[in-house]
Every structure is written in structure tokens, then in C-alpha cells.
Amino acid sequence: MRFRTGDGDYAVPVEHTREVRTSSGMVPLPASAAGVAGLLQRDDEPLTVVSTLGPGRDHVLVLDAGTGPFGLLVEEVAGVVNVDDADVGPAPAGQNGGLVTGVVNLAGVMVLLVDPARVGAPLGAS
């Protein structure tokens, strides 16, 4: 699933994406951990939304990295893209925590592939 935040273009494996929804109705979480943007109501349960990849605003990707669903605040969702494993470059050097797992060039745009568990790290999901 390809998406954009204020800091760049990213993608997560589609199998970890549960839904795309609007950020409308999100409320701040008092005394939240760094990287936590707020809460949304989802299926009668609160959904914690993170902003791990920088500022987002209009959309929330609901992801599940195996520890339960959480939201990622993003600016826009470009949709599902097919990427051949042979086209994925290695994770870039110089990062802390292994958030970016690879890089791919899609139509002249550098897209960073991210680990959903690391995206959810503010929730203890890594």
C-alpha cells in the first residue's frame, strides 16, 4: 500500500493493511507518548493513531503487524502497487531502528518501504 506523509512517499506490505479511513473525528490523547497522534473510534473500540513517519492529516491507514490494529496518520493514499522483489533496493545506511526495510523507484519517485511493526513502535508493537 503506497501513501504519502508530509515527509515523503512510503509503502507497507498490503497484507498488513486492514482499511483506509478518514481522520475525521480523531481526538488527542492526553499525555500521549511521542509519535502518538490521537484516537479514533473503530468498531466500538478506540484505535490509537500514530504519526511515526511525520505529519499527516486527512487519512488513516489501519495496520496490523501481528499485535493488534493501530492507525497511521497519512496525507494521502495512492493505493496498492505491485513491486517486484528484484526492484527493491537495500535498506539505507544511517537509520536508527530499522524502520525502512528497502527502497524502490516508482515512476521516478523514491518510495521507502517500511516495517509496519516499527511504524507501530510508539505503541510497543515492535
C-alpha positions in Angstrom: 0.0 0.0 0.0 1.6 3.3 -1.1 1.0 6.5 0.7 2.4 9.9 1.4 3.1 12.0 4.5 4.5 15.4 4.7 8.0 13.9 4.9 7.8 11.7 1.7 6.5 8.7 -0.1 6.2 5.3 1.6 4.7 1.8 1.2 3.8 -1.0 3.6 3.0 -4.6 2.6 -0.7 -4.7 1.7 -1.2 -7.8 3.8 -0.7 -5.7 6.9 -3.3 -3.1 5.8 -6.8 -3.6 7.2 -8.5 -0.5 5.9 -8.1 3.2 4.8 -10.3 5.7 6.5 -10.7 9.4 7.1 -9.0 11.0 10.1 -12.2 12.9 10.8 -13.3 12.5 14.4 -9.8 11.9 15.7 -9.3 13.2 19.2 -6.0 13.9 21.0 -4.8 11.5 23.7 -3.8 13.4 26.8 -0.2 12.8 27.9 0.4 10.7 24.8 3.7 9.0 24.0 5.9 10.6 21.4 4.6 9.7 17.9 1.0 9.1 19.0 -1.4 11.4 17.1 -4.6 10.5 18.9 -7.6 8.1 19.0 -10.3 7.2 16.5 -13.4 5.1 17.1 -13.3 1.8 15.2 -15.9 -1.0 15.6 -16.9 0.3 19.1 -13.2 0.2 20.2 -10.7 3.0 20.4 -8.0 2.9 17.7 -4.7 4.5 18.6 -3.3 6.5 15.7 0.5 7.2 15.3 2.4 9.7 13.2 5.7 7.9 13.1 6.5 8.9 9.6 6.0 12.7 10.0 2.9 14.9 9.7 -0.2 13.5 8.1 -3.7 14.9 8.1 -6.5 13.5 6.1 -6.3 9.8 6.1 -5.6 6.9 8.4 -4.2 3.6 7.3 -5.3 0.9 9.7 -2.5 -1.6 10.0 -1.9 -4.8 11.9 1.7 -6.0 12.4 0.5 -9.0 14.4 0.0 -7.3 17.8 -3.4 -5.8 17.0 -4.7 -2.9 14.9 -3.4 0.6 15.0 -3.8 3.7 12.8 -1.1 5.6 10.8 -1.9 9.2 10.1 -1.0 10.0 6.4 -1.6 12.8 4.0 -2.8 10.7 1.1 -3.1 7.1 0.0 -2.0 6.3 -3.6 -3.3 2.7 -3.5 -2.0 -0.7 -4.0 1.1 -1.0 -6.2 2.8 -4.2 -7.4 6.6 -4.2 -6.7 8.8 -7.0 -8.0 11.3 -8.1 -5.3 14.1 -7.7 -7.8 13.3 -4.0 -8.0 13.7 -3.4 -4.2 17.0 -1.9 -3.2 18.5 -2.5 0.2 17.6 -0.6 3.4 19.5 2.7 3.5 22.5 3.0 5.8 22.4 5.5 8.6 19.0 4.9 10.1 18.1 4.1 13.7 15.8 1.2 14.5 15.3 -0.4 11.0 12.1 1.4 10.1 12.9 1.5 6.4 13.4 -2.0 5.0 14.1 -1.1 1.4 13.8 1.5 -1.4 12.1 1.3 -4.7 11.9 3.7 -7.6 8.2 4.0 -8.8 7.8 6.2 -11.9 10.8 8.4 -10.9 9.7 8.7 -7.3 11.8 7.2 -4.5 9.4 5.2 -2.2 10.6 4.0 1.1 9.4 0.5 2.2 8.6 0.5 5.9 8.2 -2.2 8.5 4.6 -2.0 10.0 5.9 -3.2 13.4 8.4 -0.4 13.5 5.8 2.1 12.4 3.8 1.0 15.4 6.8 1.3 17.8 5.3 4.1 19.8 2.7 1.6 20.9 5.2 -1.1 21.9 4.4 -3.0 18.7 8.0 -3.6 17.6 
